[in-house]
Amino acid sequence: MLLHLPIGFSIILVLVIMLKKEIEPKSYAFFVKLMLIITALTSCIAALMGFFLSREGGYDANLLQWHKWTGVGVSVFTYGLTWFYEVLSQKTKLLQGLSAGGLILFIIAGHYGAAITHGENYVLEAFETKKGAPVFSPDNNLYEAAIVPILEKKCLSCHNDQKVKGELNMSSVEKILKGGKHGALWKAGDTLNSLLLQRVHLPLEQKEHMPPKGKEQLTFEEIALLSTWIQEGANMKKLVKEYPEASKTRALASKIAGGGKTEKSYAFKEASESTLAEVNTPFCVVAPLANGSPALEAAFFVSRKFDRKSLENLAKVKEQLVELSLSKMPVKDEDIKLIAQFANLEKLNLNQTDITGNTLEQLAQSKKLGSVTLSGTKVGKTQLQKLMTLPALKEVFVWNTSLDSLAIQEFAKKYPSVVFDAGYKENPDEILKVNPPILINEDFILKKGVPIEFKHTLRNVKIHYTLDGTDPDSTTENIYTKPLVVGNYTRIKAVATKDGWRASSIVSYVFFRSSFVADTAILLTQPKPEYAGSGAKTLLDLKKGPSDNHRDAAWLGYQQEDFVSLLKFRKPTPLTMVTIAYLLRTGPHIMPPQTVEVWGGNSEADLKRLQRVVPEQPDKIQRDNLGINVPIKPGEYKVIKVIVKPLPKLPKWHPDKGKPGWFFVDEILFN
């Protein structure tokens, strides 16, 4: 508002001066003087506000300098024009010339302002012929045709070459992949830890919500597309035709970018925007099935965040819901009753859920259900028979179930109108790559007695693993046969192999063990205010911080001051090991500590140093969640004191060598 006031007043001023002959002299003199005073005052205020705004950073330095000084020039010029008006009022031609010159100065300052805010040539770009996004077609790149237009429309105005908010530039693929000061924009296959989706799902009132309040927001369909695209690998080079026909990403992209409309019409009315807002959550995306259609589809993401209440909440759109995906969610037999309330449901995906099929007869209420996916479940021949009463049933997916080929052939013969999909049929001449082992654990801090568990969806697969940091392969002796009980801080790497197949990609996980949790934590030194987490309780909440976001509330950050904490137990506790879980992110100067000391005793007054360790420092740019195991003299302790000294200077190999390092901690664990 303050920015546009002087622009408006200056235009009015110039028009009045140019039309002097048409205005009564007394009114003219009064009005011009008033406009000059208001223009000068609002110009100064706008320049001051611009200066404050520039302090938030993220702008092109060269353009900012030009904008700043032309803005100051406008303020000085309008102030001078006001001061000398009495003299200039006698020289009409000179006043008109100066007024026109002032307007030109306004335009120049405005041009630089528009350039740093919206990008260069912002004013004239409407008159230029721009290269549009590729047409959505099978032979074109899906990212360029469907994802880029969303990012350009909703994100680019704040994240471009001239305005790099949060150190994030989205003007090219290379710059997007570089990320910003909070890390990578997304994590392929991981919607939970993808910064883009985290910011989109924040409440609108929060400062970190993106796009910011007042900007055009993402639609439900756009959020759904971004979510499924990230979940399916966030591939920026994949062509549309390379996505399977059943791909949610392909379907949503077709609706949004391809202008796809469903040919099927529905008699029920469309759900309101407010109702859609109520049923959408960060882990349950509900969106229209097609542009202009009242039909909805719902998909759940991240099994450990599954909430049965979200499924119950879908009752608000039970009339409009025609597709429901609960793939890999912890859905049980008792949840089928909830699903059966969706009378217009046409497609149901229960792939890799916990159902046994004993309650499938409850789906008889869903008269329009034509497609059911039961792959990777415990459903057998008896349970599958319960579905055969569905009048609209056309296809059932049953690969990786207890149904053998003979049973499937029997069903196919008995029900010729239904397609029973048993999955991939092996070709002896084809060599495929095994998919990686699947980690069952959802928490990376293991409580006493909890093992590490893996599984695989294919039969006759061997899972080879290592615990020493080396990469496993088909010759590695350690083969997973039962859940693993590991030590205090362990990195496990695993690979899946199968005869006649290529080995899978290697997966790597870091686990921490916690046999005991202190009753109280006290910070004797305070972290930097911007990295204060949740205070001392951060150390005991058994929640690991993300490796790609050191600003997460799970982290405490220290620089140029030791981290000193007291951990207290109500009664003497037998301990042999203290583990400090910390962050390694060498880019933003987050390093292993210089030294770690552990003191212990039965009171604060009788503490003795139990151990001092000097962690190894990295020799290249790295990012990881790490831990320091500090073995201590076996004994019973009521009080433990941990002193960690951050690295005083970054090593010589680092681009910012000599600057002080940071130490980030999220947990102190006891065994």
N, C-alpha and C positions, 0 to 999 in steps of 0.2 A: 504494500500500500504506500509506504513512504517513498519507495523508489519511483513510482509512477506519478506521484503528485507534482514534482517539479517539471516533469515532461509535459503533463497536461497544461499546467499554468503557463509554461513558456510558449507553448503553441497558441494558447489564447492571447497572450501578450503580443506576440508577433502579428497575429490577425488584427488585433485592435489598433496597433501602430500603423499597419498598412491601410486600414480603413479610417484613418483620422478624419478625412473630409466628410465622412458620413455620420460622424458622432458630434453631438453638442459639445463645445469646448470645455465647459466646466466638468461635465461628466467624463469626458475623455481624460483630462488631467488627473482627476481623482482615481479613475479606474486603472490607468497606466501605473500610477504611483503605488496603488494597492497591489496590483499584480506583480510589480517589481519586488516589493517587500516580501510577499508570500513566496515568490519563486526563489529569491535569495535565501530565505529562511529554510524552506523545504529542501533546497539543493544542499545546504550545509548539513542538515540532518541526514539526508540520504547518503551523503559522502561518509559521514561518521558511522552510520549503520553498515555501510559497505566495508569500512575498515574493520569493524568488529567481525563481520561475516568472513572476511578473508583470513582471520586468525584460526579458523577451524581447519585450514589446510586442504590439500587435495586438488589445488588449482594449478594450471600452467603458470610458472613463475614469470615468464616474459610477458604474457598477456595480462597477468595480474598487475604488473608494474605499469604497463601502458594504461590500463583501466583506472588504476588508482590516481595517476597524475592527471589524466584527462578529466576524471571526476572532480579532483581538487581544482583543476582549471575552470570547470563550469561553476563551482562554488565561488571562487575568487572573482570570476568575470561578472556573475549576476550581482554579487555584493558591490563591485565597483560601479556597475551600471546604475544600481540603486543610489549609491552615494553621490554620483555626479549627475543625477537625473535633471536637477534644476538647470544646470548649464546646458545639457544635451537637449532639453526640451525645446530650446530656441533654435536648434539646428535639426530640423525634421529629417533631412536626407541622411545625415550622419547617424541619427538615432535608428533610423530604419536599417541602415547598413550594419550597424553594430548588433541590432536585434537579430538580423538574419545570420550574422556571423556566430552569435551565441547559439542559435538553433543548430547550426552546422556542428559546433563544438559538442552540443548535446548528442547529436547523431553519432559522432565519432566515439564519444564515451560510451554510448549505448551499444554501439557495434562491438566494442571490446568486451562489454559486460555480457552481451548475448553469446559471444564466442566462448568465454570461459564457462558459461553456465550451460549452454545448449550445443556447443560445437561451432567450429568455424563456418562462416557463410550462412548462419542460421536464418538471417533475414531474407536472403535471396534464394534459399534452397527450394522454396515452394515453386519458383519459376523454372527450376532446372529439371532436366530429364534424368531421373535417378534409375540406377540399375536395381530392379526389384529382386525379391527372393525367387529361387528356382520354382517352377511350377511343380506342384505335388504330383508325382507320377512314379511308377515302379522303378524307372531307370535313374531317378534323381536321388541326391543325398537327403536322407530324412532330416538330419540335424539342420542343414541349410534351408530346407523347404518349410519345416514346421517349428523348430526350436528357436532359430535365429530371429524370425520375425517377432516372437514374444519378447525375447531379450532386448531387441532394438526398441520396441514400443514401450516397454515397462521399466527398463533398467539403464539404457545407454545414456539418457540425459544426465545422469549423475556419475557415470563410470565411463568416461571417454578420454581422449588424448588431452583435452583441455581441463577437464574436471575429473580428477581421480579420487573420488570419495573413498575413504577407507583403504587407500593405496590399491584399489581394485580398478583395473582398466578392462572394459569388455568390448573394445573396438576391433579385436581380432582373436582368432582361436589361440594363438600363442600367448597373448596377454591374459586371456581368460584362464588358461591352464596354469599360468604363473601364480594366480590367486592374489589375495590382498593381505593386509596386516593381520587378519584373523584366520588366514590359511586358505586352503583350496575351497573353491566355490561349491564343489560337490564331490562325493566319494562314490565311485561306480559300484552299484549293487547294494548300497547302504543308504536308504532314505533317512534313517534315524540320525546318522551323523553327517548328513549333507547340509552345509551351512546355508545354502540357498533356501532349502525347504524349512530349516529351523527358523530363519528370519521371516519367511512368508507366513508361517503359522503362528507367529507371535501376535498377541492382541494389538489391534490397530493403534491403541493409545501409547504403546511402548515405543521409545525412541528408536530401538533397534529393528522395529518392524519394517519390512521392505515389500513393496515400494512405500516410501514415507507417507504419513497421513497427509492428505491434500493432493497427492499424485494419483493418477489412474491406477486402480488396483487390478491384480490378476483375477481372472474369472475362475469359477470352479473347474471348468473344462481345462483351462490353461494349467492350473495347479495339478490336476489329474494327469495331464500329459507329461509335465515335468517330472512328477513322481514316478510314473511308470517307465519313462525314458531312463531315469537314473537307476531305477530298480533293475532294468533289463540291460545295464552295462554302460550307459552314457557314452555310447560309441559315436564319435563325431564324423566318422568316415563311411559308415554303413549305408548302403542304398536301401530304399524302401522295400524293394523286392527281396532283399536278404533277410528281412524280418518274417517270421512264420505268419501264416494267415491268421492264426489264433492269437497273435501278439496284441496285447492291450495298447502298446505304444503305437503300433501301426494303425489300429482302429481309431484311436483318439486323434492321431495326427491327420488321418483321412478326413475326420469330421471337421477339425479346426482349419487345417491348411488346404484340404482338398475340396472343401465345401460339400462334403458328403452329406446327403440327407437320406433318412430311412424311407423306403418305399411303403413300409407297413404303417398303417394308421391305428391309433389307439383311441378308445372311447373315453377313457378317464381324463380328468383335467390335470393341468400342469401344476407341480408343487411350487409354492412361492419361494422367493429368494430368501426370506427370513427362515423358512423351514429348512431349506438346503444348508443355510449357515448353521443351524442347530444340529444337523446330523453329520456334518463334516468335522473331522478331527485330524490332527497330524498323522494318525495311523489308520484312518478310514476315510477314503475319498469317494464321495458320491457325486456323480455328474450325469448330465443328460446323455442318453444313448446316441443321439445324433442332433445336429442343428435343427431347431424347430420342433423337436419331438418332446412329448411330455414324459416318455419312458426314461427310467433312470437305471444306471448300473452302479454297484458299490463294490469296492475292493479294499481288503484289509492288508496292512503291511506291518512287518516287524513282530514276530510271534511273541517276544517277551513283553511287548507293550499291548498285547491283545486284552481288551476289556469287554467282558460279556455285556456290560451296560451299553456299550456302543452298538452291539448287535440288537439289544432290546430297543435302543433308541431309533432304530430303522423302522419301527412300527409307525413313526410319523409320516413315512413315505411308502407304507406297505402297499398302497394301491398302485403307485407308479413304479415300484421296483420290479424290473424284469430280468436283470442279471446280477448275480451275487458271487463274488470270489472270496473264499475263505482258505485259499491254498496256504498250506504250511502253518496254519493257526492251530492252537491247542483246543480245537472244537471236539466235544464229546457227544455221545449218543443222546444225552439229555437235552442237547441244544437243537436237535432236529425239530422238536416241537415248536421252538421259536421260529425256525426257518419256514416251517409249514404255514405260518400265518400270511406269507406273501402269496396271495392267491393268483397274481399275474406273473409269477416267476417263470421264466422260460429257460434260463441257463443257471446251473448251480455247480460251482467248483469246490469240491471237498478234497482235493488232491493233497496227500501227505498230512492229513489231519489224524486225530486220535480216535475217530469213530470205528466201531466194529461192524456197524450195519444192523444191529439188533432192533433199532427203532425206525428203520427206513420206511416202514408202512405208514408212518405219520405224514409222509409227503403226499399221500393220496389226495389231500386237500388241494394240492397244487395241480389243478387240472390242465394247465398250459405248459407244464414243465417238459421240455423236449430234449434237453441235453444235461447229463449228469457226469461229472468227473470224479471217479473214486480211486484213481491211481495212487499207489503207495499207501493204501489203507489195509486194515485187517478184514475187509469185506470178503466173504466167501460165497460159495454157490447158494447156500440157503438164504443168505441175506440179500443177494442180488435178485433172487426170485421175487422179493417183496416189492421191487420197483416195477415189475412187469405189468402191474395193474394200472400204471399211469397211461391215460388215453393218448397223450400227445408225444410220448417218448419216441425219439428218433435216433439218439446216439448215447452210448455209455462208454466211458474210457476206463479200462480195467487193467492197464499194464502195471506190472510189479505188485500184483495181489496174489492171493493163494489160488486163484483160478488158473488151472493149467489149460493148455491148448485144446485138450479134449472137451473140457467143460465149456469153453468158449464156443467151440464148434457146435456143441449140443444146443446152447442158447441161440446161436445164429440160425440154426435149422428150425427151432421151435418158434422163433420170433423173427421172421424174415424182414419185417418192416423196420427193425432196429439194427443199427450198426454197432457192433461190439469191437471197439478199438483196443487191441492188445499191445499196441506200441510198435517199436522198431523190430523189423524182421532182419535177422543177421544175413549179411552177404559175405561169404567166406573170402572173397577177393578184396574186401574193403577193410582198411586199417583205420580205426577211429581212436580218438583220444578220450581217455576216461575222465569224467568230471572229478573235481577234487573231493577229498574226504569232507564230510559234514560234521562240524563241531556241535555237540548237543548242549554243552554248557552255555549258559547265558551270562554268568558272572565270571569275571576274571580274578576275583579274590575268593579263593576256596576256603570254606570253613573246615574245621577239623573233621577228618574222615570223608570229605567229599572228593571223589576222583574226577579225572578228566575222561570224557567219553566222546568217541567218534562213531559215526555210522556211514553207510554208503547205500545208495538206492539200487545199485546193480548187484547181482549175485556173483559169487566166486571172485570177489575183489580182495586184494591184500593191501593193507594200509601199513606202509613202512614209516618209521619215525625216528627222530634223533632228539636228544636232550642236551647236546653239547654245542649247539649253534651251527653245526655243519649241515649241508643240504643232503637229504636222504634220496636214495634212488632204489631201483629194484634189487640191488645187491646188499642194501643195508640190512643188518641182522635183526634189528629190533622190528618185530611185526606185531601190530596191534591185534590182540585176541580177547582182551577183557579191559575194563576201565583201569586207568593208570592212576596210582597214588604217587604224587611227585613231591619234591622238597619245597623249601621255603619260597624261592624265587626261581622260576624255571621258564626257559624258552623252549617250546616244543615245535618242531617242524615235521610236517607229514606229507606224504605223497601216496596216491592210489595207483596200483598196477593191476593189470588183468592180462592173462595169456591172450596173445593175438591183438592186443590193443596197445596204443602208445600211452606212456605214463601220463598222469594228470599233472597239472601245475602244482607247485609246492605251496602249501599254506603254512603260515607261521603265526603263532600265538604266544603271548607272554602271560604267565599265571603267577599269582602271589598266593601264599597260604597264610591264614590267620587262625591260630589255635586258641589265642586269648585276645580279648579286647579290653583295653584299659577303661576304667570307670570314669576317669577325668583327664582332660588335656588342658594345659595352660600354656599360652604363648608368653614367654619372658621377653621376647623381642617381637616387634610388630612388622608384618609384611608391608610392602609398598601399598598405599591406599587403593591404587587402581587394580591390584591383584590380591585383594584381601579375602577372597572366597567367602566362606561362611564362618570365618574365625577359627578358633581352636577346634571346634567340633568337626571341621573338615578332615582332621587327621584320623578320626575314629568312625566315620560313617560308612566305611567299606565300599565306597563308590570311586571307581577309577575315573580320572579325568581323561578327556580325549587328547590324542597326541597331536591333532591338527588345530587345536584351539586353546591356547594358553590363557585366554581370557575367561574360560569357563569357570563357574563358581566352585568347581572341585579343586582348583589350584590355588596355592599360596605362593607369592613371588617375592624373593629377597635379592637385593643388590647392595654391595658395599656395606653390608651389615650381616652379622652371623644370624643364622636361624637357631634359636634356643627354645626348647620346649620341655616341659615337665609332663610326664605321663604317670598317673597314679592308679594303683589297684587298691580295693577295699581291704583285701587280705593278701598275705604273701603268695606269690604266684611263681611256679617253677618255670624258669626261662633258660634257654640256651642260645637263642638267636633273636636279634632285632633287625628288621628289614625296613629300610627307608625307600618308599616308592617315589621316584622323581621323573621329571620330564627332560628329554634330550631333544633340543630343537636348535641346532647351531646357527641357523640363519638369523633369527632374532636374538642371538647371544645367550640362549638358554643352554647351559653347559652342566656337566657333572661337577660336583663340589670339589674344592681343593682338598679338604680333609673332613672326616666325620669322626666324632668322639661320642662314645656312649658311657654314661656314668650310672651307677646303681646303688641301691641301699634300701633300708626299711624306713627312712625318713629323709627329709631334705637336708638335715644337719649332718648325716653320716654318709653322704654319697662318696663313692670311690670310682676312679676311672677304670672301666672294665675293658675297654678296647679303643684303639685309634686306627683308622684305615685311611689310605690315600687312594682314591678311585683312579682308574686309568682314564686318560683324556683322549677324545677322538682326534683323528688326523685328517678329517674331511667333513663336508657338509652332511649331516645326518638328522633324522627325526625318528623318535621312538619313545615308548613307555619303558622305563628301565627300573631296576631296583638294586640296592646295595645291601648285601647280606653281611651283617656284622656279628660274628660269633662272640659270645661272652662267656665268662666263667659260669658253669652250671650252678644254679642256686635259686633260692626263693627271694623275690624282690617285691617291694610295695611301691617303690618310686624309681622311675627311669628318667634320666635326663639326656637329651640328645642335643649335641652342638654341631652344627654344620656350617662350614666356612665357604661362602661362594667364591668362585674363581676370581681373583683380583684383576687379572688381565687376560684378554683373549690371546690365544697362541699366535705365533708368527705366520702360520699358513692361512689364518682367517683373514678375509678382506678387511675387517675392522680391527685388526690386531692392535693390542694395547688398551682397548676400551674395557671397562669392567664387565664381567660376566654376570648372568642371572642364575639363581637357583630356584627351581619350582618343585614343590613337594605337595602330594595329595594324601598320602597315607603313611602311618607308622604301624607296622605289624609285628606281632609277637608270637614266637613259637618256642 
